[in-house]
Amino acid sequence: MKQALETQLASYALVVKKDCPTCTLIEPVIRSLAANTSLSLKVYVQDDPSFPANLDGVIDDSSLEYSYQCDIEVVPTLIRLTDGDDAQSEESRIYGWDKAQWQSFTSIEELGAELVNFKPGCGSKTQDPGMSEVLALRFGKQILQARSVELAEAEDIMEACYDRGWSDGLPVVPPTPLRVMRMLNGSERDAAEIVGKAPPDNVPCSIEKIAINAVMAGCKPEYFPVVIASVEAALQDRFCMHGLLCTTYFSSPVMVVNGPITKQIGMNSGINALGQGNRANATIGRALQLIIRNVGGGVPGGIDRANMGNPGKYTYCFAEDESDESWLSLAIDRGFERKDSVISLFAGDGLQPVLDQQSRTPQSLAKSMAMSLRSVAHTKLFGMADAILVVCPEHRRVFREGGWNKEDLRKALYEELMTPGAEVIRGANDIAEGMPAKLKDKMLNKFREDGLHIVTTGGTAGMFSAIIGGWVASGERGSQLTSQKI
Amino acid sequence: MQSTITLLDPTAELQTAARQLLPRLESIAGLTVGLLDISKPRGKEFLDEVQKHLEEAGASEAIFQTHLHPCSTDRVDAED
């Protein structure tokens, strides 16, 4: 009988916190509503169950479970409930303090008559920085599928990651569920989505596994879309990640990032762009390496058979300097637009300087660069290894002031790098290494078609450009530069 | 007391199936042996020699299979 009576009352739920001036302002209103026998009210308090004072039956929601389930954004929030078959459900809600609105919502004419007409509410504690992932983990739908690894209390968390073989040799950020949730929030992709199969073990690689490794690499969530794109590029057939991993040669993925995202996430395309010290450059490159290691199972001495490797196998990622709009970026060369954010992966290694402090004409500088480019892989090997020519801003200026654009440079390099086969065949110049003897009477170019890429990065002082040599299995038989829109 | 720390496994969570090794062969007489040429320079000469020894040991047939990646076919052709 009592039950039946109660269900006929209008039901309300109110969510408040003591640390909100609007909630404290309406304390007498809350007490009056609670005392009103014509309605039923449940009061949930986010921070202090002794608030409101002198009121029994306040529900402690300091765990924020109710607030999270009801998706409370502002306190106070007053919700009118309707009775369903099994449970009550929300009919409508109001938030903040608006006297007229509260009066009509509760059908109590004199409610809060003594108070100001309007006072906006405060943010719910569920909206505190970092809380959304904490609460999603605690009360939300289970989206993390990866195996949980419980560490014993006595275990050193950093050492535990090393002990399990997850590190490239440097410390990793321990991938706690909370950090992984935050990383996943850096993208709108579904955690369970499979991006492709990661070599060498050829296993499905999920967004979640990418996120776990991005956490370990030290990435911020805002870098995550770039990391995902790097994986999507690496897993394309044309990049040949499997072959690149298992080669005895030095090469490994080199990443060039173009477009607005480089500024948005603070990548370095200026002083020391290929060096240390920038978190985005450092960790995005590292994340892909950790994914190949941990998801793909590619570890040095296992499937990775590099005889020496190169330091870029920790990380090799930089942004292009796009400050000179008359000079086409790598992304534009690959068919994208300036407004696109794009990551390009190149199978390469190391950095060979091209010092030229004397050339003041494009002609001289192009010849100078071409001569240095002959050293890629071996001065007598032609068409085997691609390369990236990294033009420094001062050298770019020399070309611009001489009236050359990037295409003029590319054409001049091509012409300079044509060479009679007789000069570079095996045995020529008393060196056994070289091109097959059958090419003796042909004109050869140092680079295959589409085998020489030109990018710009670096500080504004120093007439030092550079060469990133490519894998000796460049081209369709091995790896080709692969660009992916972010 | 501090609760335990939970980490998420960054690996593919593969488990290698444990398999018993097959018993060693007493002889290769009458067996077919596959040889994989991975296109390294002079790989063919090497495998030809291996094939010769296998056939002397009684293998009925040794089969060559060429794998395209990762070496330049120009270089391989040049060895012929």
HADDOCK unambig.tbl for C-alpha pairs under 7 A between the chains (distance, minus, plus):
assign (segid A and resid 146 and name CA) (segid B and resid 8 and name CA) 5.90 0.50 0.50
assign (segid A and resid 146 and name CA) (segid B and resid 9 and name CA) 5.91 0.50 0.50
assign (segid A and resid 147 and name CA) (segid B and resid 8 and name CA) 5.93 0.50 0.50
assign (segid A and resid 147 and name CA) (segid B and resid 9 and name CA) 5.42 0.50 0.50
assign (segid A and resid 148 and name CA) (segid B and resid 6 and name CA) 6.26 0.50 0.50
assign (segid A and resid 148 and name CA) (segid B and resid 7 and name CA) 5.84 0.50 0.50
assign (segid A and resid 148 and name CA) (segid B and resid 8 and name CA) 4.89 0.50 0.50
assign (segid A and resid 148 and name CA) (segid B and resid 9 and name CA) 6.21 0.50 0.50
assign (segid A and resid 149 and name CA) (segid B and resid 6 and name CA) 5.55 0.50 0.50
assign (segid A and resid 149 and name CA) (segid B and resid 7 and name CA) 5.05 0.50 0.50
assign (segid A and resid 149 and name CA) (segid B and resid 8 and name CA) 5.85 0.50 0.50
assign (segid A and resid 149 and name CA) (segid B and resid 9 and name CA) 6.33 0.50 0.50
assign (segid A and resid 150 and name CA) (segid B and resid 4 and name CA) 6.53 0.50 0.50
assign (segid A and resid 150 and name CA) (segid B and resid 5 and name CA) 5.90 0.50 0.50
assign (segid A and resid 150 and name CA) (segid B and resid 6 and name CA) 4.60 0.50 0.50
assign (segid A and resid 150 and name CA) (segid B and resid 7 and name CA) 6.47 0.50 0.50
assign (segid A and resid 151 and name CA) (segid B and resid 4 and name CA) 5.90 0.50 0.50
assign (segid A and resid 151 and name CA) (segid B and resid 5 and name CA) 5.35 0.50 0.50
assign (segid A and resid 151 and name CA) (segid B and resid 6 and name CA) 6.19 0.50 0.50
assign (segid A and resid 152 and name CA) (segid B and resid 4 and name CA) 5.89 0.50 0.50
assign (segid A and resid 153 and name CA) (segid B and resid 4 and name CA) 5.44 0.50 0.50
assign (segid A and resid 174 and name CA) (segid B and resid 7 and name CA) 6.76 0.50 0.50
assign (segid A and resid 175 and name CA) (segid B and resid 7 and name CA) 5.34 0.50 0.50
assign (segid A and resid 175 and name CA) (segid B and resid 8 and name CA) 5.80 0.50 0.50
assign (segid A and resid 176 and name CA) (segid B and resid 6 and name CA) 6.11 0.50 0.50
assign (segid A and resid 176 and name CA) (segid B and resid 7 and name CA) 4.53 0.50 0.50
assign (segid A and resid 176 and name CA) (segid B and resid 8 and name CA) 6.08 0.50 0.50
assign (segid A and resid 177 and name CA) (segid B and resid 7 and name CA) 6.44 0.50 0.50
assign (segid A and resid 177 and name CA) (segid B and resid 8 and name CA) 6.33 0.50 0.50
assign (segid A and resid 203 and name CA) (segid B and resid 12 and name CA) 6.84 0.50 0.50
assign (segid A and resid 209 and name CA) (segid B and resid 10 and name CA) 5.89 0.50 0.50
assign (segid A and resid 212 and name CA) (segid B and resid 10 and name CA) 5.63 0.50 0.50
assign (segid A and resid 213 and name CA) (segid B and resid 10 and name CA) 5.96 0.50 0.50
assign (segid A and resid 243 and name CA) (segid B and resid 70 and name CA) 6.51 0.50 0.50
assign (segid A and resid 294 and name CA) (segid B and resid 10 and name CA) 6.03 0.50 0.50
assign (segid A and resid 294 and name CA) (segid B and resid 11 and name CA) 4.51 0.50 0.50
assign (segid A and resid 294 and name CA) (segid B and resid 12 and name CA) 6.88 0.50 0.50
assign (segid A and resid 295 and name CA) (segid B and resid 10 and name CA) 6.70 0.50 0.50
assign (segid A and resid 295 and name CA) (segid B and resid 11 and name CA) 4.52 0.50 0.50
assign (segid A and resid 295 and name CA) (segid B and resid 12 and name CA) 4.61 0.50 0.50
assign (segid A and resid 436 and name CA) (segid B and resid 75 and name CA) 6.75 0.50 0.50
assign (segid A and resid 436 and name CA) (segid B and resid 78 and name CA) 5.60 0.50 0.50
assign (segid A and resid 473 and name CA) (segid B and resid 70 and name CA) 5.73 0.50 0.50
assign (segid A and resid 473 and name CA) (segid B and resid 71 and name CA) 5.79 0.50 0.50
assign (segid A and resid 473 and name CA) (segid B and resid 72 and name CA) 6.48 0.50 0.50
assign (segid A and resid 477 and name CA) (segid B and resid 69 and name CA) 5.84 0.50 0.50
assign (segid A and resid 477 and name CA) (segid B and resid 70 and name CA) 6.27 0.50 0.50
assign (segid A and resid 477 and name CA) (segid B and resid 72 and name CA) 6.95 0.50 0.50
assign (segid A and resid 478 and name CA) (segid B and resid 69 and name CA) 6.24 0.50 0.50
assign (segid A and resid 478 and name CA) (segid B and resid 70 and name CA) 5.62 0.50 0.50
